[in-house]
Amino acid sequence: MSFTVAILDQCKWCNKMIDKSLNKRLRSYCSTPCRNKWLDKDRYSKGGKERQIAKTNLLALNPDKNKKKCGICGLWFKKPASHVYLIHGLSALEYKQSMGLPVSKGILGAKSRERASQMTKEWNMGEQLKVSGLKTRYTIGDPKAKKTSPFAGRKFEHNDYY
């Protein structure tokens, strides 16, 4: 069994002429970004953003042992703290306090928690935090503690991420 590979003169995505001396592997595209856009054309086409949001919301309707339920909207997510911040505008701390959850516990799905734990062990983060965190470690209500964040004062829009 044999097959032939078509080598095009114009890019499938942007219709520019393909310089065959520069990219012998792409064959049908003028550059790697054009190839990636073509392969993921649903995201770049008209209405792609709406389809991505609909797909995310459809996936969030299905409960799973690897997901946690958002206490505000009832959808299921692997990382509900990210969803709560981006969609509902609450920090993880505010969300936990409003839902009566323990502030010191994380809210991740089983697989996400397992992966985060594995990465923490691989990178030896426990030892790094013990050393670097000594000068910034405070308890809740400590007057010396300052609330600082790189995102302080910035309100994220839903469109920033979809």
C-alpha positions in Angstrom: 0.0 0.0 0.0 1.4 3.4 -0.9 0.2 7.0 -0.6 1.3 10.3 -1.9 1.6 13.5 0.1 0.4 16.6 -1.7 2.8 19.5 -1.6 0.9 22.7 -2.0 2.2 26.0 -3.5 -0.1 28.2 -1.3 -0.7 28.1 2.4 -4.1 26.5 3.4 -4.7 29.1 6.1 -3.4 32.5 4.7 -3.0 31.7 0.9 0.6 33.0 0.9 3.1 31.3 -1.3 5.0 28.6 0.5 8.8 28.9 0.4 9.8 25.2 0.1 13.4 25.9 0.9 12.5 27.2 4.4 10.0 24.6 5.6 10.2 21.2 4.0 8.1 19.6 6.8 5.1 21.8 6.7 4.2 21.1 3.0 0.8 22.7 3.1 1.4 25.8 5.3 3.7 28.8 5.2 4.6 28.6 8.9 3.9 26.7 12.1 1.4 29.3 13.4 -0.6 28.9 10.2 -0.6 25.1 10.6 -1.7 25.3 14.2 -4.5 27.7 13.3 -5.7 25.4 10.5 -5.6 22.4 12.8 -7.6 24.3 15.4 -9.7 26.3 13.0 -12.9 26.1 15.0 -11.4 28.3 17.7 -10.3 31.0 15.1 -13.4 30.9 12.9 -16.5 33.0 13.4 -18.4 32.0 16.5 -15.4 29.9 17.7 -15.3 31.7 21.1 -19.0 31.0 21.7 -18.5 27.3 20.8 -15.6 27.0 23.2 -17.8 28.5 26.1 -20.7 26.2 25.2 -18.3 23.2 25.2 -16.9 24.2 28.6 -20.4 24.6 30.0 -21.5 21.3 28.6 -18.6 19.5 30.1 -19.3 21.3 33.4 -22.8 19.8 33.6 -21.4 16.3 34.1 -20.5 15.4 37.7 -17.3 13.4 38.0 -15.2 12.2 40.9 -12.3 14.3 39.4 -14.4 17.5 39.6 -15.8 19.7 42.4 -19.1 21.4 42.3 -19.3 25.2 42.2 -21.5 26.2 45.1 -22.7 29.3 43.3 -23.8 28.1 39.9 -23.8 24.3 40.5 -21.5 23.4 37.6 -18.6 20.9 38.0 -14.9 21.9 37.5 -11.5 20.3 38.0 -10.3 23.6 39.5 -13.4 25.4 40.9 -11.3 28.2 42.5 -10.2 29.4 39.0 -13.8 29.3 37.7 -15.1 31.2 40.8 -12.5 33.9 40.3 -12.9 34.3 36.5 -16.7 33.9 36.3 -18.1 35.0 39.7 -15.4 37.5 40.7 -14.5 36.0 44.1 -11.1 35.1 45.3 -10.7 31.5 46.6 -10.6 32.8 50.2 -13.8 34.8 49.8 -15.5 31.8 48.1 -14.5 29.4 50.9 -15.6 31.8 53.6 -19.0 32.4 51.9 -19.6 28.6 51.5 -18.4 27.8 55.0 -15.5 25.7 53.7 -12.3 25.4 55.7 -9.9 28.1 54.6 -6.8 26.0 55.0 -8.0 23.2 52.7 -7.7 23.3 48.9 -10.6 22.7 46.5 -9.3 20.6 43.6 -10.7 17.6 41.8 -9.0 14.2 42.6 -6.7 14.1 39.6 -5.7 17.8 39.8 -4.9 17.4 43.5 -2.8 14.3 42.7 -0.9 16.1 39.9 -0.3 19.1 42.1 1.0 16.9 44.9 3.3 15.0 42.5 4.7 18.3 41.1 5.3 19.6 44.6 7.3 16.5 45.5 9.3 16.5 42.2 10.3 20.2 42.6 11.0 19.8 46.3 8.7 22.8 47.0 8.2 21.9 50.7 11.9 22.7 51.5 11.9 25.8 49.3 8.8 27.2 51.0 10.2 26.5 54.5 13.3 28.6 53.6 11.7 31.4 51.5 8.5 31.6 53.5 10.1 32.4 56.9 10.2 36.1 56.4 6.6 36.3 55.0 4.8 33.9 57.2 1.9 35.5 59.1 -1.3 34.3 60.8 -4.8 35.6 59.9 -5.4 38.9 61.7 -1.7 39.7 62.2 -1.4 43.5 61.9 2.0 43.1 60.2 0.5 41.1 57.4 -0.1 43.0 54.2 -2.6 42.0 51.5 -0.6 42.1 48.3 -1.4 40.6 44.9 -0.2 41.1 41.4 -3.9 41.3 40.4 -5.0 43.7 43.1 -7.5 46.2 41.7 -7.9 44.4 38.4 -11.2 43.0 37.5 -11.0 40.3 34.9 -13.5 40.1 32.1 -15.0 36.8 30.9 -13.6 37.5 27.5 -10.0 37.6 28.7 -9.9 33.8 28.9 -12.3 32.5 26.2 
